[in-house]
Amino acid sequence: MGTTLIAGQNAKLSNTRLTFQLNVTNAPSANLDASAILLAHNGKVSSDDDFIFFNQPQHTSGALIQKDGATFSIDLSKVPPHLERIVFVLTVEQSLSALTSGYHFRIFGDSDDFEFTGQGSGRSEKSLIVSELYRRNSDWKVKVVDQGFTGGMKPLAEHFGVEVDSSAGQVARTPTPPPKPVEKKSVSLSKITLEKKGDTVSLEKKSGSFGKIHINLNWNQDSSAGKKGLLGSLMGGNKGGIDLDLGCMFEFQDGSKGIVQALGNNFGSLDSAPYMFLDGDDRTGALNAGENLYINGKHWNEVKRVMIFAFIYEGVPNWARTDGKVLISSPEQPEIEIRMDASGSDQNFCVIAMLENQNGSLNISKEVNYFQGHRQADENYGFGFQWKAGRK
C-alpha cells in the first residue's frame, strides 16, 4: 500500500520510470476515459502530439505511453526540456456522480508509491484533472489536483490550449473497456505525514481564515531510561536535559522580516505584528507539551514565508537520539507531521519546515536541513539578517 495523499498535497518523486494507474469501482454503466496532456511552462500544450489518448497513445518523445484505458507508463528522463507538467484526466460521460464509490489512482516506481481516493457522488462535473506531475528545478513532484469541469472534455482540453471541434469531441467516448475496478479505499484526513525532503501539502482556507496555526515541537523523553539520564546523554554527558529550542524566521509581503525565538527574548506577539508568538521556552524537554509557536492565521495574507527551525542551545548535538517531530495544526485542517531525521547529527541547527503563502493558500514543505547555526541557515534561505552573538 502506498503513501496516501489528500487533495492539494504534493510529494517529491525519486524515480524517473513510473506507472500511473487509474481505477474505479461500483460503476458498471459509466462510460469512462483516461487521457493525459503534457504542458509547457505557460500551462498550455505546445503541439498536438502533447495530447495522449486512445487514438494517440504515445508521446513522440517516448516519455509517456498509454498502455491501456487506465494505465500509463512514464519515463521522466525523456520529457523534453520545454515541457514541465503532465496532467492525468478522467472523463465520465454521465458525470462523476456515476462513480458512487469514487475513483482511485496510484503512481509508483522502484522507491515511489503514492495513492489517492477521490469522491464521485454528488458531483456534476463530466471531466476531471485527477493528478499532475511537474518539474521543479531538477526535481519532479506529484500533486493531487481533483479539479472538475462541468462541460466535459471540451472545456478541459481548451483550458490547456487544445482546440476541440465537434468531431474531436468524440474523444470523450472510447471503445476501450472501463478501467478495472479495485477495492474501495478510505482516506484519513486526521493526519498527514510528510515523509521525504521536498514533500509538500497545500491547505486552503475553510472559513475565510486559517485561524490559529499551532506549531508544536516535541522529542523523545524515554521515561524508561530516566529523563535525566537519557537527555543528559543527548548532551554528551549526564548533566541534565537538552535545551532544544523552537523558532522561526519570517518574511512579509511588504519585504519586512524578523525572527521569533527564545534567544534574545524575541517571543513575538499573536495580536500585533509579527502575529507570531512563542509560548515559553522548555530548557529540559521535561514538559510533555514541548515547545509551541503560534501564527495568527487571520493575517496570513500579509505573510510571504515562515521558516520553522529548531536548534540546540547548549551541549553536543545528537539528533539521532531526540526522535524530534513537529506537528502543525489549525482549525478544520488535517494535522501535518514532520519528523526530524537523524542526518546532520554533528550540527546544532535544523530547518524543519517552510510555510509559504501561495495565492492565499498555506503550503507546508518538509525541509529538515542541518546547519552549524543561524547565520549559515539564513545564508542558504536568503533572509539577509545581520547576526551577532546572543543569550537567553
Rosetta blueprint (number, residue, H / E / L):
1 M L
2 G L
3 T E
4 T E
5 L L
6 I L
7 A L
8 G L
9 Q E
10 N E
11 A E
12 K E
13 L L
14 S L
15 N L
16 T L
17 R E
18 L E
19 T E
20 F E
21 Q E
22 L E
23 N E
24 V E
25 T L
26 N L
27 A L
28 P L
29 S L
30 A L
31 N L
32 L E
33 D E
34 A E
35 S E
36 A E
37 I E
38 L E
39 L E
40 A E
41 H L
42 N L
43 G L
44 K L
45 V L
46 S L
47 S L
48 D H
49 D H
50 D H
51 F E
52 I E
53 F E
54 F L
55 N L
56 Q E
57 P L
58 Q E
59 H L
60 T L
61 S L
62 G L
63 A L
64 L E
65 I E
66 Q E
67 K L
68 D L
69 G L
70 A L
71 T E
72 F E
73 S E
74 I E
75 D E
76 L H
77 S H
78 K H
79 V L
80 P L
81 P L
82 H L
83 L E
84 E E
85 R E
86 I E
87 V E
88 F E
89 V E
90 L E
91 T E
92 V E
93 E L
94 Q L
95 S L
96 L H
97 S H
98 A H
99 L L
100 T L
101 S L
102 G L
103 Y E
104 H E
105 F E
106 R E
107 I E
108 F E
109 G L
110 D L
111 S L
112 D L
113 D E
114 F E
115 E E
116 F E
117 T E
118 G E
119 Q L
120 G L
121 S L
122 G L
123 R L
124 S L
125 E L
126 K L
127 S E
128 L E
129 I E
130 V E
131 S E
132 E E
133 L E
134 Y E
135 R E
136 R E
137 N L
138 S L
139 D E
140 W E
141 K E
142 V E
143 K E
144 V E
145 V E
146 D E
147 Q E
148 G E
149 F E
150 T L
151 G L
152 G L
153 M H
154 K H
155 P H
156 L H
157 A H
158 E H
159 H H
160 F L
161 G L
162 V L
163 E L
164 V L
165 D L
166 S L
167 S L
168 A H
169 G H
170 Q H
171 V H
172 A H
173 R L
174 T L
175 P L
176 T L
177 P L
178 P L
179 P L
180 K L
181 P L
182 V L
183 E L
184 K L
185 K L
186 S L
187 V L
188 S L
189 L L
190 S L
191 K E
192 I E
193 T E
194 L L
195 E L
196 K L
197 K L
198 G L
199 D L
200 T E
201 V E
202 S E
203 L E
204 E L
205 K L
206 K L
207 S L
208 G L
209 S L
210 F L
211 G L
212 K E
213 I E
214 H E
215 I E
216 N E
217 L E
218 N E
219 W L
220 N L
221 Q L
222 D L
223 S L
224 S L
225 A L
226 G L
227 K H
228 K H
229 G H
230 L H
231 L H
232 G H
233 S H
234 L H
235 M L
236 G L
237 G L
238 N L
239 K L
240 G L
241 G L
242 I L
243 D L
244 L E
245 D E
246 L E
247 G E
248 C E
249 M E
250 F E
251 E E
252 F E
253 Q L
254 D L
255 G L
256 S L
257 K E
258 G E
259 I E
260 V E
261 Q E
262 A L
263 L H
264 G H
265 N H
266 N E
267 F L
268 G E
269 S E
270 L L
271 D L
272 S L
273 A L
274 P L
275 Y L
276 M E
277 F E
278 L E
279 D L
280 G L
281 D L
282 D L
283 R L
284 T L
285 G L
286 A L
287 L L
288 N L
289 A L
290 G L
291 E E
292 N E
293 L E
294 Y E
295 I E
296 N E
297 G H
298 K H
299 H H
300 W H
301 N H
302 E H
303 V E
304 K E
305 R E
306 V E
307 M E
308 I E
309 F E
310 A E
311 F E
312 I E
313 Y L
314 E L
315 G L
316 V L
317 P L
318 N L
319 W H
320 A H
321 R H
322 T H
323 D L
324 G L
325 K E
326 V E
327 L E
328 I E
329 S E
330 S L
331 P L
332 E L
333 Q L
334 P L
335 E E
336 I E
337 E E
338 I E
339 R E
340 M L
341 D L
342 A L
343 S L
344 G L
345 S L
346 D L
347 Q L
348 N L
349 F E
350 C E
351 V E
352 I E
353 A E
354 M E
355 L E
356 E E
357 N E
358 Q E
359 N L
360 G L
361 S E
362 L E
363 N E
364 I E
365 S E
366 K E
367 E E
368 V E
369 N E
370 Y E
371 F E
372 Q L
373 G L
374 H H
375 R H
376 Q H
377 A H
378 D H
379 E H
380 N H
381 Y H
382 G L
383 F L
384 G L
385 F L
386 Q L
387 W L
388 K L
389 A L
390 G L
391 R L
392 K L
